[in-house]
């Protein structure tokens, strides 16, 4: 009998909650409350929102249109990049001046909509990963950007009804807490990690079916459960997605599976489990991609309860008590 068939006998895990913010986890808190808005938009040597628009517009439209078509406009598509920008002195003789020594991480975001695209930016006050979100519209200099710039609230309002949102990041300075707050169900994926553009359709089909295995996601009973999902796209490319329930929503990450050595399997499994916060972890999908043994071994070593679910199961995750 495969190991994953009998995993219901394993014990309940006691997890240490791992902070989900990536680069911003180590952000240095600043005295200054706000970033330089003009720098974030257009005056940071091209490492700003306008520069991000110029570099990524074509890629945004190509992939975003694929997502919209494959999901019948029921999924959202975001591209993000973060950069440090100077803060603005709030006191002293240099009040109101830029302070390069107290930089704040700003996030630039591009969203593909059915009729075009939107651009926006935001940051966290005092560079605190858990601080209030802040943003400001500025008077743009030079030519108008190729994509209209709006406040992030307007961008998120457009994404609010989407069943899922794909968030593609261009560097690892993102703060996952941002998307836990701003979006509905979502997963982060590195730009370029989805190897074939046709894979977007396979991924959307797979996760639409995955969502059907929930009576509803905003269920308190699901709060201590996490999910490992395994899928093969029609191209043959393999992916692993892993999710927690955060604020009553699915929040996770998608990565390609491409093992070079046996040790890579253990490395991936360890990485996945350090991000999972549930005391019960479901393994969902038809294939194990030779990850069955390291998953089970990790679960046994850390007293984690595992449950197996195939894609054709009629049972809802909410039904398990």
N, C-alpha and C positions, 0 to 999 in steps of 0.2 A: 504494500500500500504506500503511495507517495507520502512523504513526510507532511506536506501541506494538507493532506486529507484529514489528518488526525490532530490538527493543531489546537482544537477547542479545549484540550485538556491542560494547556499551559496556564500558568498563573497570571495574576494581574500585575502589571508593571508599576513601579514607583519611579516616575520620570522627574528629572530636573528640567524645568522649562528652559529651553534654549532660546535665547533672544533671536528673533528672526531678522532683525536688521542686519544687513551685510556690511558695506563699507562704513555706514553711519554709526555702527555699533561703537566704534572707537572715536567718534567725533569729539573734538575738543569744544567744551562749552565756552561761549564768549560772553563778555560783558554787554556788548552791543546787541540790541534786540533784533534789528532788521538788516537784511542784505541790501546791497546797492541794486535797486531795481533796474536802473538803466544798464548797469554792467551785465545783469542776468539776461537782458533782452538783446543788447546790441553792442556792448562796449567792453568785451572781455577777450580781445584778440582773436575773435572768431570762435572761441570756446563758449558760445552763448546761444540763445534760442534762435536768433537769425541764422547763425552759422549751422546749427543743427538742421534747420529747415532746408537750407541750400544743399547740404550733403545728403539728406535722407528723403527728400520729397519723392524721387522716382521709386525708391524701394518701398516707401510707405504706400504709394498708390498701387503698385504691383501686388504686394501682399495683402493690403487692406481690401482691395477689390475681390481677391480670391476668397477672403474670409466672408465678406458680405454676400457674395454669390453662393458659396457653399452652405451658408447658414440661413439663407433667405432673410438676410439683414437682422438676424436674431442674436448675433455675436458682435462684440466690440473688438476693435483692434487698436492698440496703442504702441507707439515706439517711444522709448525714454532714454535719456542720457543725463548724467549728473556731472556737475563741475563746481569747483570752489570759486566764489566771487567775493570781493571785499565787502565788509560790513560798513555800516554808517555810524560814525561816532554820535552817541546820544547826549554826551555831556562834555564839559571842558571847553578850552579855547578853540579846539578843532571840531566843535559840535557841528554836525551836518556834513563833515568831510568823510571821504572814503578811508577805510582802515584796512590795509592789506595784511596786517599782522593778525587781525581777528577775522579770518575768512569764514564764510558760511557756505554750506553745500546747497546749491540750487538744483532742482530737477527740471529738465526741459521735456515736454511731452508733445507728441504729435498723434492726433486721432483721425482715422479715416472714417468718414461718414458716407452715407449713401449718395449724397449730392456733391461731395467735395472733401474737405479736410479742415481741421482746426488745430491750432497750436496754442500752447500755454506753458506756464512755469509756476513753480511754487518752491518754498523752502520752509524750514522749521525755525521758529524764533529762537535766538541765541545759539543756534546750531544744536539744539537739544533734540535727539531723535524722537523724543516723546512730547516735545513742545508743540504749541499751537501752530497750525499751518498759516503761512503768510504769503501774500503775492500782491503785486501792484501793477497796474497798467501804466505805461510811459508814453511820452510823445516820441514817435518813431522818427529816426533820422534817415535821410537818403531815400532810396527807392522803397516802395511798399513791399513787404515780404510776400513770397509766393503763396503762402498759406496765411489766412487771417489769424491774428492773435486775439484770444479771448481770455477772460478770467477762468481759472481752473474749475470754478463752480459750474460755469456754463458747459464746459467740456464734459464734466461728470454727469450733469443733468441729461445730456444726450446719451450717455452710456448706462444710465440708471436702469432702463427696462431690459437691457441685454441679459440673456440667460448666462453667458460666460463672456469674459474678456481675455484676450491674449495680450500680454504685456511683454514686448520684446525689448530687452535692455542692451545698450551698446557698451556699457562698462559696469563694473560691480559696485559702484558707489550708491546704489539705490537703497532705500529704506522700505522694507516690506510693510512696515506699519502704515505707510501712506496708503497703500492699496487695500489694506484691511479696513481702513476707514472710508476710502473714497469709492470703492467698487463693490459690485455684487460678487458673484462667483468669478474667480480669476486664477490664472497661473502665469508665472514668470518663466520666460525662456530666453536664452541668449540669442541675439540676432545672428543668424547663420546656423544655429543648431538644428533647425528644421531643414533637412538636407535637400529636400525636393519640394518645389512649390505645390506639386500635386498632393503632398502629404497633409497640407492644411485641410483638405476635404476629408481625408481619412481620420484625422484627429478630431475634427468637429463632429463627424458621425459617431465616433467612438464615445466622446464625452456627452453628447446628447443622450445616448443610450445609458451611459453611466448615471446621468441626472434622473433618468426614469426609475432608477433603483431606490430613489428616495420618495417617500410620501410627501415630505417637505424637508428642506435642509434646516430651516430655523426651528429645530426641535431640541429642547433641552437634553433629551436622552442621547443625542449625538455628540454632545459637548466634549466627552472624554474618549472619542473615537477618532482614529486617523485612517488614512487609506493609501495603499500602494497600488497603482494601476499599471498594467503592462499591455502594450499594444504593438501590432505590426501594421504599418501603412501598406497600401497597395503596391508601393514601390519596393517593398521588402525592408525598408528602414524600420528599426526597432526603437521604441521610446519607453521611458519610465516616467510616470507622473506621481507625485506624492503630495498629499493634502491633509491639512488640519481643518477643523471647523472653528472659524474665528468670527466673532460677532454674528453668529448664525449663518455664516456663508462658507463656501469651500474656498480655501486659500492655499495655493500650492506652487509647485514648480515642475516643469517638464524638461527632461534631458534625453539626448540620444544615447543609445546603448551600443557601444563599439569596443569590445574587449580585445586587448592585445595580449594580456597575460592573465593567468589565474588570479593573481593577487589583485587585479583590477576589480574583480567581482566583490571581494571583501571590502575594498576601499569604497566602492559605490554603496554597498549595503550599509556600512558604517556611517557614511555621509547622510544617507536617507534617514536612518533611524535617529540621528542626532537632531534632525529637524522636526521629527514627529513628536507631538505632545500628548496624544491620546493614550489611555491605559489599555485600550484594545485596538489592534491594527488589523484592518481587512486587506487581504491580498486579492485583487480583482483582475480578472482577465483569463484568457484561454491558455496562455503559454507562460512558462516560468523563466525562459531565456537562460537556463542553467544557473538561476539565482536561488533556487529552492533551498539548497543546502546552506549557503551562507545566511539566508534569511532565518531559517529555522535555528541554526546554531547561535545567531545573535539573539534571537528571542529567548532561547533557553538560558543563555548566559546572563540575560538581563531580566529574566522573569516577566516576559511580555506575553500577553494573550494574543494569539493570532487566529484569524478566521479566514477561510477560503470562500470566495464567491466567483462563479463563472458568469459570463455575460448573458447566458440564457436563463439564469435563475429568475423565477417569478417573485422571489422573496424580496421584500424591501429591507433596507438597513434599519429603518425605524422599528421593524417588527421584533428585533432582537432585544430582549429585556436584560 
